[in-house]
Structures are given as structure tokens and as C-alpha cells.
Amino acid sequence: MLAPAATREPARVGRDWLIVTLAGLLLGGATFLFHLFHLGWLANSTASWATTAYLVGACAGWSLWRSPLYGAVALWIGLTCWYLSVAVRGEFDWSTLGEAGIWFGAAAVAGAVFGYAGACRRYCLGPFSFLGIGVIGGVLVWEGLYRLFVIAPDVPGNTQVIAGSTMLSCGVLAAVLLPRTFQDRLYALGVAAAVTAIGAPAAPLFQLILSNNN
């Protein structure tokens, strides 16, 4: 399951937690700046947050249980930075505390899944490698399609069209270029298609949960 012996050495836990912390701080800072410059569509992107957890899992050392934890904690730090910046600006509404709890819960699940997917891409052989690629590729494809066919028709300008096309292209390219063999590329594309199909009903359900909480 694991790649060559060098990756099986004891994890450099201190370095890994530094990666997690910096990734979370960068994510929270970028989210603040995106909102500040009216780029909320990018700050609120599922693909952006999922990719952060994925990269954390890929950059940190391999661990069956720490890799998912790294991804989750990175997203928690990002969310904490974002809510602190909102509070400092005096814009935090305590009525949204329940919504914040839902986002932290979602970050725990997404961070664990994508953190593990990133670790699998770097350190695992066989099906675990292309599964990790297909998972992140599917999220990019799903959000690209969502922006192109759900958001873009109701939003003036071509911002959502550009964003959707870029995410869709990145998702397909990830599944095609990152796997090591032609067969793995086909498998990764299949996993990406499955994740896209799962995401279609999941997003409206999550929005329903948020709206019922407010």
C-alpha cells in the first residue's frame, strides 16, 4: 500500500503541524482578502477548501490516522481565522453561531476525506493512488458544472463562466495527467464521475440544512 521505504520512516510531526498551521492561516487570510475585494465566490468555493486539505495531506508525512486529522485541522484553522476577522470588523452576528457550527462539522468531514486523499496520492500505490486523484478531480468537476449551469445563468457578467470552466478543466486534467498509468487514468476519471454524481444531491441538501438552521 505504501510507496518506497523512505516514506515509511517515522513522521516528522513538528514539520507536519507547521505545514497544517501555515496552510490554515493562508486559507483564512485568503478568504478574508477575497471577501474584502468582492471575490466571495472564490472564498466560498468548495473546491478551494477541498484542495487545501488535499495539498496538506500530500505535503505532510504519511500516517493512517494523522493524514485525515491534518486536513481537518487545516480547515478548522482557516474557518477560525475567517470568523475572527469578521468579529474584529464588528460584523459577527451571534445568531449565525449555529451555522458556524455546521461549517466546522462539514470541515471536519471534508478535511479528513481530502487530507487522506492527498496522502494516498503521494504515498500509496495501486487503487489508493488513483482514488485520491479521482476524489479531488470530482470535486473540481462538480463545482465547475455547478457554476456553469446553476449559478452563471442567474448572475450577470462572465465571472462564473470563467470560474466554472477553469474548475471543470482542472478537474479533468487532474484525473488525466496525475495518474501514473493509462489504466489508472481511466479509473481516476471513473471515480471523478462518481464523486460528481454524489455531489449533485449533496450540495442542495447542505444548503437546506443551513437555511433551516437560520
Disulfide bonds with the S-S distance in Angstrom:
none
